[in-house]
Amino acid sequence: MNQQIDALSVGQSTSREVCMTERDVLMMRQVAYIISQSVCAVARLEAMKALNAERARHDLASAYSEADYERIPIDFGLTHNAVLTILQV
């Protein structure tokens, strides 16, 4: 740590420059896409849960069934095989 501070204080770089290849950039984009789809899926899931909870408070039937919840990964392209396909480079 002291060596890093000393090197920085005299203006020397202590890290090597890291260059990303086109393949690395593509992989990062694919992972970012999967993460964004996951966030959307969670938002949908939470909205469904909230509506079902609201309906339960009013003694009404659930708006969403188990099958509706199971469909979320399919709707957002997050099944096992779909994710593996997206990550193929």
C-alpha positions in Angstrom: 0.0 0.0 0.0 2.8 2.4 0.9 4.5 1.7 -2.4 1.3 2.5 -4.3 0.9 5.8 -2.4 4.6 6.7 -3.0 4.3 5.8 -6.7 1.2 7.9 -7.1 2.7 10.8 -5.2 5.4 11.1 -7.8 3.1 10.6 -10.7 3.9 7.0 -11.6 1.2 4.6 -12.5 0.9 1.4 -10.5 -1.6 -0.4 -12.6 -1.3 -1.9 -16.1 -3.7 -0.7 -18.8 -6.3 -3.3 -19.5 -7.7 -3.5 -23.0 -11.0 -5.2 -23.7 -11.5 -7.2 -26.8 -14.6 -7.0 -29.0 -15.6 -10.4 -27.5 -15.3 -8.9 -24.0 -17.5 -6.0 -25.0 -20.1 -8.3 -26.5 -20.1 -10.5 -23.4 -20.6 -7.4 -21.2 -23.5 -6.3 -23.4 -25.1 -9.7 -23.2 -24.8 -9.8 -19.4 -26.2 -6.3 -19.1 -29.2 -7.4 -21.2 -29.8 -10.4 -18.9 -29.5 -8.1 -15.8 -31.9 -5.6 -17.3 -34.4 -8.3 -18.2 -34.1 -9.7 -14.6 -34.9 -6.3 -13.2 -38.0 -6.1 -15.4 -39.0 -9.6 -14.3 -38.7 -8.7 -10.6 -40.8 -5.5 -11.2 -43.5 -7.6 -12.8 -43.4 -10.2 -10.0 -43.7 -7.5 -7.3 -46.6 -5.9 -9.1 -48.4 -9.2 -9.3 -47.7 -10.0 -5.7 -49.0 -6.5 -4.7 -52.2 -6.9 -6.6 -52.8 -10.4 -5.2 -52.2 -9.1 -1.7 -54.6 -6.2 -2.3 -57.3 -8.5 -3.6 -56.8 -10.8 -0.6 -57.3 -7.9 1.8 -60.7 -7.4 0.2 -61.6 -11.1 0.2 -61.4 -11.4 -3.6 -59.9 -14.1 -5.7 -56.3 -13.8 -6.7 -55.7 -12.0 -9.9 -52.6 -14.2 -10.7 -52.2 -17.9 -10.4 -49.2 -20.1 -9.9 -49.0 -20.5 -13.7 -48.8 -16.8 -14.2 -45.8 -16.6 -11.9 -44.1 -19.6 -13.6 -44.5 -17.7 -17.0 -42.4 -14.8 -15.9 -39.0 -16.3 -16.9 -40.4 -17.3 -20.3 -41.9 -13.8 -20.9 -38.6 -12.1 -20.2 -36.3 -14.6 -21.9 -34.8 -15.8 -18.7 -35.2 -19.6 -18.9 -32.0 -21.6 -18.5 -31.7 -22.4 -22.2 -32.5 -18.8 -23.2 -29.8 -17.4 -21.0 -27.3 -19.9 -22.3 -28.2 -19.0 -25.9 -27.7 -15.3 -25.2 -24.3 -15.9 -23.6 -23.0 -17.9 -26.5 -20.1 -16.0 -28.1 
